[in-house]
Amino acid sequence: MSPEILDRLAALEQQVGEFLPAALERRSNAFEPGEWLMAPVRAKAEIDRLQANMSVIETAEIRVIGEIDDALALSAHDQLEAARLSPGIDVLIDTEGGDFDAAVRIYRAIRWHPGTKRAKLGKRCMSAGVLISMACDHRVAAASTEYLMHLTADSPDGRDRWTLLRHLAAMRELRKRDSQYLNLIADRSGADLAALAIEAEKDQQQTLQWCLEHGLVHEIEEASK
């Protein structure tokens, strides 16, 4: 191939590269409270339990069911606040996903709860629901759970005018969310980031066996007879 053609290809690659998202890099979970912050939270909860003038539920149920939006985030916050003295929480998850930012708020609220945290996956644990499930230290799927980890997405509002720059800004924001989403899952599951990215790009449901092998779930309950 002639030097002229190689130079033209290199110039084209450079121009195209300006519009492509950066490659995913392994980063620490940006939404995780540090252990040095959690230690006093646990200590205060223990003191408050000892001083409480009421019985405390040993394991409280937190329900994350339906579309993940601001209303569900507020509901989860209220449930967690009511269960702040419980030594443990079971987070019941049944959702097809929803808003990424709302899911992050629910994730952080669960992580800041001082007790032990167990996720119990219902019929569906999909999209942003996977992120929320990662807030729990032990994740149990039902035998019938439909599980879907995929890349983030958005749809332009047809009433708005989307210029090239606006599309590029949206693309970069999606890539940022993909990085946060997959790095969080990698941190909490111990799975390889590249393996997660390859699987997420398929935009297909994962088998529970795959999830078990990669640490996304720790246990699959047998179907009741």
Z-matrix of the N, CA and C atoms (Angstrom, degrees):
N
C 1 1.465
C 2 1.527 1 108.69
N 3 1.326 2 115.83 1 136.27
C 4 1.462 3 119.34 2 -173.60
C 5 1.522 4 111.22 3 -71.29
N 6 1.352 5 116.44 4 153.28
C 7 1.468 6 120.47 5 177.48
C 8 1.526 7 112.65 6 -57.72
N 9 1.324 8 117.28 7 -32.87
C 10 1.469 9 120.55 8 -179.32
C 11 1.526 10 110.76 9 -64.76
N 12 1.334 11 115.75 10 -44.05
C 13 1.467 12 119.54 11 179.57
C 14 1.528 13 110.75 12 -66.73
N 15 1.345 14 116.43 13 -40.69
C 16 1.464 15 119.90 14 178.22
C 17 1.526 16 111.15 15 -61.41
N 18 1.324 17 116.32 16 -40.30
C 19 1.466 18 120.11 17 178.43
C 20 1.526 19 111.02 18 -64.60
N 21 1.323 20 116.45 19 -40.24
C 22 1.460 21 120.22 20 179.72
C 23 1.529 22 110.72 21 -67.49
N 24 1.328 23 117.75 22 -38.82
C 25 1.466 24 121.26 23 177.22
C 26 1.526 25 111.10 24 -65.01
N 27 1.334 26 115.86 25 -41.27
C 28 1.464 27 119.71 26 178.78
C 29 1.517 28 110.87 27 -63.39
N 30 1.334 29 116.82 28 -40.17
C 31 1.464 30 120.76 29 178.72
C 32 1.526 31 110.82 30 -65.62
N 33 1.346 32 115.87 31 -39.54
C 34 1.461 33 120.23 32 178.58
C 35 1.525 34 111.12 33 -65.63
N 36 1.326 35 117.43 34 -43.18
C 37 1.462 36 121.22 35 178.27
C 38 1.517 37 111.02 36 -60.26
N 39 1.324 38 116.65 37 -39.01
C 40 1.464 39 120.28 38 179.87
C 41 1.524 40 110.97 39 -65.60
N 42 1.360 41 116.37 40 -41.72
C 43 1.458 42 119.94 41 179.61
C 44 1.523 43 111.26 42 -65.63
N 45 1.331 44 115.50 43 -44.42
C 46 1.462 45 119.38 44 179.61
C 47 1.522 46 110.68 45 -66.05
N 48 1.330 47 117.21 46 -37.91
C 49 1.454 48 121.65 47 -178.15
C 50 1.512 49 113.75 48 -59.31
N 51 1.326 50 116.59 49 -27.62
C 52 1.463 51 120.28 50 179.26
C 53 1.524 52 112.03 51 -65.20
N 54 1.338 53 116.38 52 -22.35
C 55 1.459 54 120.52 53 -176.45
C 56 1.521 55 112.92 54 -103.15
N 57 1.319 56 116.98 55 -1.05
C 58 1.458 57 120.59 56 -179.24
C 59 1.521 58 111.15 57 -94.68
N 60 1.331 59 117.83 58 145.00
C 61 1.472 60 119.65 59 178.09
C 62 1.522 61 110.81 60 -70.18
N 63 1.322 62 114.62 61 153.03
C 64 1.464 63 119.38 62 178.06
C 65 1.528 64 109.79 63 -66.94
N 66 1.318 65 115.45 64 151.68
C 67 1.459 66 119.90 65 178.48
C 68 1.520 67 110.47 66 -65.06
N 69 1.333 68 116.20 67 148.85
C 70 1.454 69 120.38 68 178.24
C 71 1.521 70 110.05 69 -65.02
N 72 1.315 71 116.37 70 136.16
C 73 1.456 72 121.93 71 176.89
C 74 1.516 73 108.92 72 -120.16
N 75 1.326 74 115.24 73 148.71
C 76 1.465 75 120.24 74 178.69
C 77 1.514 76 109.03 75 -73.24
N 78 1.315 77 116.00 76 117.48
C 79 1.468 78 122.11 77 -179.08
C 80 1.522 79 109.09 78 -131.64
N 81 1.318 80 116.08 79 157.41
C 82 1.460 81 120.27 80 177.10
C 83 1.525 82 110.03 81 -71.95
N 84 1.311 83 116.19 82 149.69
C 85 1.450 84 122.96 83 177.44
C 86 1.529 85 109.87 84 -58.43
N 87 1.330 86 116.37 85 116.62
C 88 1.467 87 121.24 86 -175.51
C 89 1.521 88 112.80 87 -75.76
N 90 1.330 89 117.82 88 -12.02
C 91 1.468 90 120.53 89 -173.97
C 92 1.528 91 113.06 90 -106.74
N 93 1.315 92 116.58 91 9.14
C 94 1.461 93 120.70 92 -174.55
C 95 1.528 94 111.59 93 -90.37
N 96 1.344 95 118.43 94 126.84
C 97 1.464 96 119.33 95 174.33
C 98 1.520 97 110.55 96 -71.55
N 99 1.304 98 117.03 97 137.48
C 100 1.455 99 120.59 98 180.00
C 101 1.521 100 111.84 99 -68.49
N 102 1.328 101 116.14 100 152.31
C 103 1.463 102 120.83 101 179.92
C 104 1.529 103 110.90 102 -60.15
N 105 1.321 104 116.71 103 -35.46
C 106 1.462 105 120.04 104 -179.73
C 107 1.528 106 111.52 105 -66.17
N 108 1.335 107 117.63 106 -21.60
C 109 1.459 108 121.36 107 175.07
C 110 1.527 109 111.32 108 -87.52
N 111 1.339 110 116.64 109 -33.83
C 112 1.460 111 120.04 110 -177.72
C 113 1.524 112 112.37 111 -74.01
N 114 1.310 113 117.91 112 -29.76
C 115 1.469 114 120.62 113 -177.88
C 116 1.533 115 112.23 114 -56.60
N 117 1.341 116 119.40 115 -50.40
C 118 1.471 117 118.16 116 178.05
C 119 1.524 118 113.08 117 -67.88
N 120 1.334 119 118.15 118 -27.81
C 121 1.467 120 120.73 119 177.30
C 122 1.528 121 109.52 120 -65.25
N 123 1.327 122 117.08 121 -43.33
C 124 1.470 123 120.80 122 178.31
C 125 1.529 124 110.83 123 -66.39
N 126 1.324 125 116.62 124 -40.50
C 127 1.467 126 120.45 125 -179.31
C 128 1.522 127 110.70 126 -63.70
N 129 1.325 128 116.74 127 -42.72
C 130 1.465 129 120.13 128 179.45
C 131 1.525 130 110.75 129 -65.24
N 132 1.344 131 117.25 130 -40.00
C 133 1.455 132 120.25 131 179.37
C 134 1.525 133 111.05 132 -62.77
N 135 1.326 134 116.91 133 -38.35
C 136 1.469 135 121.05 134 178.78
C 137 1.523 136 110.38 135 -65.16
N 138 1.308 137 117.05 136 -42.69
C 139 1.473 138 120.82 137 177.92
C 140 1.522 139 110.45 138 -63.77
N 141 1.341 140 116.41 139 -44.56
C 142 1.464 141 120.62 140 -179.03
C 143 1.528 142 111.33 141 -63.18
N 144 1.344 143 117.42 142 -35.67
C 145 1.465 144 120.17 143 177.71
C 146 1.522 145 110.62 144 -64.99
N 147 1.323 146 116.25 145 -41.96
C 148 1.459 147 120.21 146 -179.24
C 149 1.525 148 111.72 147 -66.36
N 150 1.320 149 116.47 148 -30.39
C 151 1.462 150 120.55 149 -176.61
C 152 1.525 151 112.96 150 -94.44
N 153 1.329 152 116.91 151 -6.60
C 154 1.465 153 120.40 152 -176.08
C 155 1.520 154 111.19 153 -66.66
N 156 1.332 155 116.03 154 136.79
C 157 1.466 156 121.35 155 178.91
C 158 1.531 157 110.43 156 -96.23
N 159 1.323 158 115.36 157 40.58
C 160 1.467 159 119.85 158 179.78
C 161 1.522 160 108.01 159 -158.11
N 162 1.330 161 114.79 160 161.63
C 163 1.457 162 118.69 161 176.57
C 164 1.529 163 109.38 162 -73.30
N 165 1.307 164 115.21 163 146.89
C 166 1.466 165 121.06 164 -177.87
C 167 1.524 166 109.27 165 -113.90
N 168 1.323 167 116.42 166 130.67
C 169 1.462 168 120.59 167 177.01
C 170 1.517 169 108.77 168 -67.29
N 171 1.327 170 116.20 169 127.44
C 172 1.460 171 120.26 170 -176.10
C 173 1.526 172 111.40 171 -64.04
N 174 1.336 173 116.39 172 -45.95
C 175 1.464 174 120.53 173 178.22
C 176 1.525 175 108.03 174 -132.76
N 177 1.310 176 116.08 175 111.98
C 178 1.461 177 120.87 176 -178.11
C 179 1.527 178 110.43 177 -91.94
N 180 1.329 179 115.99 178 148.78
C 181 1.459 180 121.71 179 177.23
C 182 1.523 181 110.29 180 -95.28
N 183 1.315 182 115.72 181 129.62
C 184 1.461 183 122.64 182 174.26
C 185 1.516 184 107.06 183 -115.03
N 186 1.320 185 117.46 184 123.34
C 187 1.457 186 121.38 185 -174.59
C 188 1.529 187 110.89 186 -102.73
N 189 1.320 188 115.52 187 120.45
C 190 1.470 189 122.14 188 175.17
C 191 1.527 190 105.82 189 -118.23
N 192 1.305 191 114.92 190 87.72
C 193 1.469 192 121.62 191 -170.38
C 194 1.524 193 109.98 192 -129.42
N 195 1.316 194 115.94 193 131.24
C 196 1.461 195 120.80 194 178.86
C 197 1.517 196 112.14 195 99.93
N 198 1.315 197 115.50 196 -165.89
C 199 1.462 198 120.85 197 -177.42
C 200 1.527 199 111.15 198 -66.64
N 201 1.314 200 115.79 199 135.37
C 202 1.462 201 120.75 200 179.64
C 203 1.518 202 108.55 201 -83.83
N 204 1.313 203 115.57 202 109.60
C 205 1.464 204 121.43 203 -179.94
C 206 1.518 205 108.67 204 -146.02
N 207 1.318 206 116.78 205 -172.19
C 208 1.465 207 120.59 206 -177.65
C 209 1.522 208 111.84 207 -61.53
N 210 1.333 209 116.53 208 -37.27
C 211 1.463 210 120.02 209 -179.31
C 212 1.528 211 110.99 210 -65.13
N 213 1.332 212 117.10 211 -41.40
C 214 1.461 213 120.26 212 179.21
C 215 1.529 214 110.48 213 -68.93
N 216 1.324 215 116.86 214 -36.48
C 217 1.471 216 120.31 215 177.44
C 218 1.523 217 110.37 216 -62.58
N 219 1.330 218 116.90 217 -41.57
C 220 1.459 219 120.92 218 178.34
C 221 1.522 220 110.62 219 -66.06
N 222 1.343 221 116.68 220 -41.18
C 223 1.460 222 120.70 221 178.26
C 224 1.521 223 110.99 222 -62.10
N 225 1.342 224 116.82 223 -44.37
C 226 1.463 225 120.10 224 179.42
C 227 1.525 226 110.70 225 -62.93
N 228 1.321 227 116.81 226 -40.37
C 229 1.470 228 120.41 227 178.42
C 230 1.524 229 110.52 228 -61.04
N 231 1.324 230 116.84 229 -44.71
C 232 1.465 231 120.90 230 -179.25
C 233 1.529 232 111.10 231 -64.84
N 234 1.331 233 116.82 232 -40.64
C 235 1.465 234 120.42 233 178.49
C 236 1.532 235 110.89 234 -63.92
N 237 1.325 236 115.90 235 -42.14
C 238 1.462 237 120.00 236 -179.88
C 239 1.529 238 111.15 237 -67.51
N 240 1.307 239 116.40 238 -37.12
C 241 1.464 240 119.58 239 177.90
C 242 1.528 241 110.05 240 -64.40
N 243 1.335 242 117.18 241 -40.09
C 244 1.462 243 120.96 242 178.93
C 245 1.527 244 110.99 243 -67.23
N 246 1.325 245 116.58 244 -26.06
C 247 1.471 246 121.27 245 -177.49
C 248 1.518 247 112.36 246 -103.48
N 249 1.316 248 117.04 247 18.98
C 250 1.476 249 119.94 248 -172.70
C 251 1.528 250 112.80 249 -64.07
N 252 1.332 251 118.61 250 -23.40
C 253 1.461 252 120.52 251 -179.69
C 254 1.532 253 112.50 252 -92.32
N 255 1.320 254 117.48 253 -10.04
C 256 1.471 255 120.27 254 -178.64
C 257 1.525 256 110.09 255 -69.30
N 258 1.331 257 117.54 256 133.87
C 259 1.477 258 120.29 257 178.99
C 260 1.524 259 113.17 258 -66.24
N 261 1.332 260 117.24 259 -19.48
C 262 1.452 261 119.98 260 -179.56
C 263 1.514 262 111.34 261 -147.95
N 264 1.320 263 116.54 262 157.21
C 265 1.462 264 120.81 263 175.68
C 266 1.534 265 109.05 264 -135.06
N 267 1.325 266 115.31 265 142.06
C 268 1.451 267 122.87 266 169.29
C 269 1.520 268 107.06 267 -105.21
N 270 1.326 269 117.12 268 120.09
C 271 1.462 270 121.43 269 -179.58
C 272 1.526 271 108.30 270 -98.99
N 273 1.327 272 116.25 271 109.68
C 274 1.461 273 121.70 272 -179.68
C 275 1.522 274 108.33 273 -86.72
N 276 1.326 275 117.30 274 118.44
C 277 1.462 276 122.20 275 -174.46
C 278 1.517 277 109.69 276 -117.99
N 279 1.325 278 115.99 277 123.96
C 280 1.466 279 121.99 278 174.24
C 281 1.530 280 106.66 279 -147.72
N 282 1.319 281 116.37 280 95.51
C 283 1.461 282 120.39 281 -173.87
C 284 1.516 283 111.06 282 -155.37
N 285 1.336 284 114.96 283 149.16
C 286 1.458 285 121.18 284 173.10
C 287 1.523 286 111.35 285 -91.46
N 288 1.339 287 117.09 286 -0.73
C 289 1.457 288 120.77 287 178.32
C 290 1.513 289 111.81 288 114.05
N 291 1.322 290 114.90 289 -159.08
C 292 1.462 291 119.88 290 -178.03
C 293 1.515 292 111.20 291 155.28
N 294 1.315 293 115.57 292 -138.19
C 295 1.461 294 122.23 293 -172.88
C 296 1.533 295 111.66 294 -76.26
N 297 1.314 296 115.96 295 129.67
C 298 1.463 297 121.02 296 -177.52
C 299 1.531 298 111.45 297 -63.37
N 300 1.327 299 117.67 298 -47.33
C 301 1.465 300 120.74 299 -177.24
C 302 1.528 301 111.39 300 -63.65
N 303 1.329 302 117.08 301 -38.46
C 304 1.468 303 120.00 302 177.23
C 305 1.523 304 110.31 303 -64.71
N 306 1.338 305 116.92 304 -38.95
C 307 1.467 306 120.73 305 177.97
C 308 1.520 307 110.92 306 -63.66
N 309 1.324 308 117.18 307 -39.16
C 310 1.468 309 120.55 308 178.04
C 311 1.522 310 110.28 309 -63.04
N 312 1.322 311 117.56 310 -40.32
C 313 1.468 312 120.18 311 179.79
C 314 1.525 313 110.52 312 -64.09
N 315 1.331 314 116.64 313 -41.22
C 316 1.467 315 119.50 314 178.42
C 317 1.526 316 110.11 315 -66.34
N 318 1.322 317 116.56 316 -42.96
C 319 1.473 318 120.69 317 178.09
C 320 1.521 319 110.30 318 -56.36
N 321 1.310 320 117.15 319 -49.51
C 322 1.464 321 120.56 320 -176.83
C 323 1.528 322 111.50 321 -65.09
N 324 1.334 323 116.47 322 -38.58
C 325 1.470 324 119.67 323 179.65
C 326 1.526 325 110.38 324 -63.72
N 327 1.330 326 117.27 325 -40.43
C 328 1.471 327 120.45 326 178.19
C 329 1.520 328 110.47 327 -67.14
N 330 1.326 329 117.19 328 -44.38
C 331 1.465 330 120.45 329 -179.05
C 332 1.525 331 111.73 330 -61.02
N 333 1.326 332 117.13 331 -32.42
C 334 1.464 333 120.21 332 -178.86
C 335 1.527 334 112.88 333 -80.64
N 336 1.332 335 118.15 334 -8.75
C 337 1.459 336 119.13 335 175.93
C 338 1.530 337 108.18 336 -68.12
N 339 1.334 338 117.60 337 134.88
C 340 1.463 339 119.94 338 -172.66
C 341 1.521 340 115.38 339 -75.94
N 342 1.334 341 117.89 340 -12.47
C 343 1.462 342 120.09 341 -175.08
C 344 1.516 343 113.54 342 -87.74
N 345 1.328 344 114.87 343 -179.08
C 346 1.460 345 120.46 344 173.45
C 347 1.526 346 108.26 345 -73.33
N 348 1.325 347 116.18 346 148.52
C 349 1.461 348 119.94 347 -170.92
C 350 1.526 349 109.55 348 -129.33
N 351 1.338 350 116.21 349 125.54
C 352 1.450 351 120.82 350 178.47
C 353 1.520 352 108.96 351 -127.42
N 354 1.338 353 116.24 352 131.11
C 355 1.463 354 121.17 353 176.29
C 356 1.514 355 109.18 354 -95.01
N 357 1.320 356 115.94 355 133.33
C 358 1.462 357 121.84 356 174.12
C 359 1.526 358 106.98 357 -118.03
N 360 1.330 359 115.66 358 109.86
C 361 1.453 360 121.13 359 -173.56
C 362 1.524 361 110.19 360 -86.70
N 363 1.325 362 115.07 361 129.83
C 364 1.453 363 120.42 362 -179.51
C 365 1.510 364 112.22 363 -90.76
N 366 1.311 365 116.53 364 -137.29
C 367 1.464 366 120.96 365 -175.56
C 368 1.524 367 111.37 366 -64.57
N 369 1.351 368 116.70 367 -37.17
C 370 1.459 369 120.03 368 -176.33
C 371 1.523 370 110.67 369 -135.57
N 372 1.310 371 114.65 370 135.96
C 373 1.468 372 121.30 371 168.34
C 374 1.527 373 105.15 372 -135.11
N 375 1.322 374 115.43 373 95.52
C 376 1.458 375 120.25 374 -169.13
C 377 1.520 376 111.69 375 -130.49
N 378 1.331 377 115.19 376 150.19
C 379 1.455 378 122.99 377 169.35
C 380 1.528 379 110.95 378 54.25
N 381 1.327 380 117.29 379 -119.97
C 382 1.462 381 120.97 380 -179.46
C 383 1.525 382 112.04 381 -64.53
N 384 1.329 383 117.24 382 -19.67
C 385 1.460 384 120.38 383 176.35
C 386 1.512 385 111.96 384 -64.81
N 387 1.344 386 116.88 385 -31.28
C 388 1.463 387 120.88 386 176.54
C 389 1.519 388 109.66 387 -62.91
N 390 1.336 389 116.45 388 -43.07
C 391 1.464 390 120.54 389 178.76
C 392 1.535 391 110.55 390 -58.15
N 393 1.324 392 116.65 391 -44.85
C 394 1.464 393 120.44 392 -179.14
C 395 1.523 394 110.64 393 -64.03
N 396 1.329 395 116.85 394 -40.53
C 397 1.471 396 119.46 395 -179.03
C 398 1.527 397 111.40 396 -61.01
N 399 1.333 398 116.78 397 -30.26
C 400 1.453 399 120.83 398 -178.69
C 401 1.531 400 112.88 399 -68.06
N 402 1.308 401 117.25 400 -12.50
C 403 1.462 402 120.16 401 177.01
C 404 1.514 403 111.51 402 -69.34
N 405 1.329 404 116.85 403 -18.78
C 406 1.461 405 121.11 404 -176.64
C 407 1.524 406 110.96 405 -95.47
N 408 1.332 407 115.04 406 147.25
C 409 1.465 408 120.65 407 -176.48
C 410 1.519 409 112.29 408 -80.75
N 411 1.319 410 116.79 409 -20.99
C 412 1.468 411 120.68 410 177.12
C 413 1.520 412 107.57 411 -134.73
N 414 1.330 413 116.23 412 128.38
C 415 1.465 414 121.11 413 -173.59
C 416 1.522 415 109.27 414 -122.97
N 417 1.330 416 115.27 415 121.36
C 418 1.455 417 121.87 416 -176.51
C 419 1.524 418 108.78 417 -116.64
N 420 1.323 419 116.17 418 121.84
C 421 1.463 420 121.47 419 177.50
C 422 1.514 421 109.84 420 -97.74
N 423 1.329 422 116.09 421 144.70
C 424 1.456 423 119.76 422 169.80
C 425 1.521 424 107.91 423 -74.90
N 426 1.321 425 116.49 424 157.71
C 427 1.463 426 119.85 425 -179.52
C 428 1.524 427 111.76 426 -61.43
N 429 1.338 428 116.62 427 -23.71
C 430 1.471 429 121.44 428 -177.23
C 431 1.530 430 113.16 429 -100.97
N 432 1.337 431 118.26 430 5.05
C 433 1.461 432 120.98 431 -176.96
C 434 1.526 433 111.60 432 -61.83
N 435 1.333 434 116.39 433 130.72
C 436 1.462 435 122.26 434 172.54
C 437 1.531 436 107.34 435 -93.69
N 438 1.323 437 116.04 436 120.15
C 439 1.466 438 121.34 437 -171.69
C 440 1.525 439 109.19 438 -116.49
N 441 1.347 440 115.84 439 130.97
C 442 1.464 441 119.70 440 -179.39
C 443 1.524 442 110.63 441 -142.75
N 444 1.316 443 115.31 442 110.05
C 445 1.463 444 122.56 443 169.42
C 446 1.528 445 107.14 444 -104.61
N 447 1.335 446 116.37 445 121.92
C 448 1.461 447 118.39 446 179.15
C 449 1.532 448 109.53 447 -145.52
N 450 1.319 449 115.46 448 173.94
C 451 1.457 450 120.32 449 180.00
C 452 1.526 451 109.72 450 -73.40
N 453 1.324 452 115.78 451 156.27
C 454 1.459 453 121.02 452 -178.97
C 455 1.530 454 110.05 453 -71.53
N 456 1.317 455 115.94 454 159.91
C 457 1.465 456 120.64 455 -177.88
C 458 1.526 457 109.44 456 -149.94
N 459 1.321 458 114.85 457 163.01
C 460 1.459 459 121.04 458 177.23
C 461 1.520 460 107.86 459 -151.14
N 462 1.317 461 116.80 460 160.58
C 463 1.468 462 121.51 461 178.99
C 464 1.519 463 108.88 462 -127.78
N 465 1.345 464 117.54 463 122.89
C 466 1.468 465 119.63 464 177.88
C 467 1.516 466 111.23 465 -60.45
N 468 1.307 467 115.51 466 141.67
C 469 1.463 468 121.19 467 175.90
C 470 1.530 469 107.85 468 -73.55
N 471 1.319 470 115.95 469 121.51
C 472 1.461 471 120.04 470 -178.39
C 473 1.514 472 113.82 471 -62.17
N 474 1.339 473 117.86 472 -17.37
C 475 1.463 474 120.48 473 179.70
C 476 1.516 475 111.79 474 -83.04
N 477 1.351 476 116.54 475 -14.76
C 478 1.462 477 121.12 476 -179.03
C 479 1.514 478 110.68 477 -94.66
N 480 1.320 479 115.22 478 162.17
C 481 1.466 480 121.67 479 177.57
C 482 1.527 481 108.37 480 -101.95
N 483 1.310 482 115.79 481 112.44
C 484 1.457 483 121.06 482 -176.46
C 485 1.527 484 110.00 483 -99.74
N 486 1.309 485 116.44 484 105.41
C 487 1.452 486 122.12 485 176.43
C 488 1.532 487 109.34 486 -81.30
N 489 1.332 488 115.79 487 173.30
C 490 1.458 489 120.57 488 177.39
C 491 1.524 490 110.89 489 -58.00
N 492 1.327 491 116.45 490 -44.01
C 493 1.461 492 120.05 491 -178.36
C 494 1.523 493 111.27 492 -63.42
N 495 1.326 494 116.19 493 -36.78
C 496 1.467 495 118.95 494 179.83
C 497 1.530 496 110.36 495 -68.74
N 498 1.325 497 117.13 496 -38.87
C 499 1.464 498 120.09 497 176.30
C 500 1.527 499 110.61 498 -62.86
N 501 1.325 500 116.54 499 -41.01
C 502 1.468 501 120.10 500 179.77
C 503 1.524 502 111.11 501 -65.14
N 504 1.344 503 116.05 502 -41.07
C 505 1.465 504 119.77 503 178.83
C 506 1.535 505 110.50 504 -63.11
N 507 1.335 506 115.90 505 -40.90
C 508 1.470 507 119.97 506 178.86
C 509 1.519 508 110.44 507 -65.87
N 510 1.336 509 116.19 508 -40.11
C 511 1.459 510 120.17 509 179.66
C 512 1.524 511 110.72 510 -61.41
N 513 1.332 512 116.10 511 -44.60
C 514 1.471 513 119.84 512 -178.71
C 515 1.528 514 111.02 513 -67.27
N 516 1.337 515 116.55 514 -35.19
C 517 1.470 516 119.45 515 177.75
C 518 1.529 517 110.71 516 -66.44
N 519 1.335 518 116.28 517 -40.27
C 520 1.467 519 120.05 518 177.51
C 521 1.522 520 110.67 519 -63.96
N 522 1.317 521 116.62 520 -40.43
C 523 1.460 522 119.46 521 179.60
C 524 1.526 523 110.16 522 -65.70
N 525 1.322 524 116.88 523 -38.11
C 526 1.464 525 120.68 524 176.98
C 527 1.531 526 110.20 525 -61.47
N 528 1.330 527 116.39 526 -43.90
C 529 1.464 528 120.29 527 179.56
C 530 1.520 529 111.20 528 -67.10
N 531 1.342 530 116.89 529 -39.27
C 532 1.462 531 119.62 530 176.37
C 533 1.525 532 110.35 531 -57.85
N 534 1.326 533 115.74 532 -43.29
C 535 1.464 534 120.67 533 -179.77
C 536 1.523 535 111.00 534 -63.42
N 537 1.325 536 116.66 535 -45.24
C 538 1.464 537 120.29 536 179.55
C 539 1.525 538 110.91 537 -64.40
N 540 1.319 539 116.32 538 -43.81
C 541 1.466 540 123.17 539 -178.05
C 542 1.528 541 110.67 540 -62.03
N 543 1.321 542 116.57 541 -52.61
C 544 1.463 543 120.35 542 -174.62
C 545 1.526 544 111.89 543 -73.79
N 546 1.330 545 117.82 544 -34.97
C 547 1.461 546 119.52 545 177.27
C 548 1.518 547 111.23 546 -67.83
N 549 1.322 548 116.81 547 -36.79
C 550 1.470 549 120.03 548 176.18
C 551 1.527 550 109.95 549 -62.46
N 552 1.341 551 116.52 550 -46.03
C 553 1.464 552 120.02 551 179.18
C 554 1.522 553 110.66 552 -62.74
N 555 1.343 554 116.75 553 -40.71
C 556 1.463 555 120.45 554 178.99
C 557 1.522 556 111.02 555 -62.61
N 558 1.333 557 116.97 556 -42.91
C 559 1.464 558 120.97 557 179.46
C 560 1.522 559 111.46 558 -61.82
N 561 1.324 560 115.81 559 -45.96
C 562 1.455 561 120.14 560 -171.60
C 563 1.530 562 112.91 561 -81.84
N 564 1.342 563 117.11 562 -24.82
C 565 1.463 564 120.20 563 -177.68
C 566 1.521 565 112.97 564 -100.30
N 567 1.340 566 116.19 565 -23.80
C 568 1.454 567 120.21 566 -174.14
C 569 1.520 568 112.86 567 83.12
N 570 1.340 569 117.61 568 4.92
C 571 1.462 570 121.51 569 -179.42
C 572 1.520 571 110.49 570 -76.34
N 573 1.321 572 115.90 571 157.95
C 574 1.455 573 122.13 572 178.35
C 575 1.527 574 109.61 573 -73.62
N 576 1.338 575 116.79 574 134.59
C 577 1.465 576 120.90 575 -176.69
C 578 1.523 577 111.28 576 -61.82
N 579 1.326 578 117.90 577 -42.59
C 580 1.462 579 120.84 578 -179.58
C 581 1.525 580 111.21 579 -62.59
N 582 1.324 581 117.17 580 -41.12
C 583 1.468 582 120.84 581 178.89
C 584 1.529 583 110.49 582 -64.18
N 585 1.327 584 116.71 583 -39.45
C 586 1.465 585 120.32 584 177.91
C 587 1.522 586 110.78 585 -65.19
N 588 1.329 587 116.55 586 -43.09
C 589 1.463 588 120.56 587 -178.95
C 590 1.523 589 111.33 588 -63.02
N 591 1.318 590 116.77 589 -43.25
C 592 1.467 591 120.92 590 179.23
C 593 1.527 592 110.42 591 -61.32
N 594 1.327 593 116.06 592 -43.28
C 595 1.461 594 120.34 593 -179.34
C 596 1.530 595 110.97 594 -68.15
N 597 1.343 596 116.63 595 -41.49
C 598 1.460 597 120.77 596 -177.72
C 599 1.524 598 111.61 597 -65.28
N 600 1.334 599 116.95 598 -34.16
C 601 1.460 600 121.01 599 -178.86
C 602 1.525 601 112.74 600 -66.81
N 603 1.320 602 117.50 601 -18.79
C 604 1.472 603 120.62 602 179.86
C 605 1.524 604 111.31 603 -69.97
N 606 1.337 605 116.97 604 -24.78
C 607 1.461 606 122.34 605 -178.92
C 608 1.529 607 110.94 606 55.77
N 609 1.329 608 115.22 607 40.55
C 610 1.450 609 122.37 608 178.18
C 611 1.528 610 109.57 609 -130.42
N 612 1.329 611 116.25 610 154.22
C 613 1.451 612 119.91 611 179.48
C 614 1.527 613 110.69 612 -62.98
N 615 1.336 614 115.25 613 143.13
C 616 1.460 615 120.35 614 174.56
C 617 1.527 616 109.12 615 -90.19
N 618 1.311 617 115.78 616 148.61
C 619 1.456 618 119.23 617 172.56
C 620 1.521 619 108.58 618 -74.70
N 621 1.314 620 116.45 619 152.16
C 622 1.465 621 119.23 620 178.81
C 623 1.526 622 110.84 621 -65.26
N 624 1.312 623 116.54 622 -29.72
C 625 1.464 624 119.28 623 177.27
C 626 1.522 625 110.52 624 -64.61
N 627 1.330 626 117.26 625 -41.45
C 628 1.474 627 121.07 626 176.39
C 629 1.533 628 109.91 627 -61.47
N 630 1.319 629 115.78 628 -43.94
C 631 1.473 630 120.20 629 179.26
C 632 1.519 631 110.88 630 -61.53
N 633 1.328 632 116.44 631 -40.05
C 634 1.456 633 121.16 632 179.75
C 635 1.528 634 110.51 633 -65.62
N 636 1.313 635 116.66 634 -42.99
C 637 1.467 636 121.28 635 -178.20
C 638 1.531 637 112.31 636 -66.73
N 639 1.339 638 116.76 637 -27.97
C 640 1.466 639 120.74 638 -177.37
C 641 1.528 640 113.27 639 -103.91
N 642 1.323 641 117.28 640 8.31
C 643 1.460 642 120.87 641 173.69
C 644 1.510 643 115.96 642 81.37
N 645 1.333 644 117.81 643 6.92
C 646 1.457 645 118.96 644 178.94
C 647 1.522 646 111.15 645 -71.69
N 648 1.325 647 116.50 646 -31.50
C 649 1.462 648 121.45 647 168.65
C 650 1.525 649 107.17 648 -127.39
N 651 1.318 650 115.66 649 154.93
C 652 1.466 651 121.22 650 -179.50
C 653 1.521 652 112.76 651 -104.12
N 654 1.331 653 115.27 652 -16.47
C 655 1.480 654 118.40 653 -172.57
C 656 1.516 655 108.75 654 -156.98
N 657 1.312 656 116.51 655 143.77
C 658 1.458 657 122.04 656 174.42
C 659 1.525 658 107.57 657 -120.29
N 660 1.306 659 117.04 658 117.33
C 661 1.449 660 120.50 659 -179.40
C 662 1.524 661 110.47 660 -71.21
N 663 1.294 662 116.97 661 139.58
C 664 1.451 663 120.82 662 176.61
C 665 1.517 664 109.99 663 -70.01
N 666 1.322 665 115.15 664 145.33
C 667 1.481 666 119.54 665 178.03
C 668 1.513 667 109.47 666 -64.42
N 669 1.317 668 116.09 667 137.44
C 670 1.463 669 120.39 668 179.19
C 671 1.510 670 110.07 669 -68.60
N 672 1.308 671 116.44 670 140.71
C 673 1.462 672 121.04 671 -178.78
C 674 1.515 673 111.34 672 -84.74
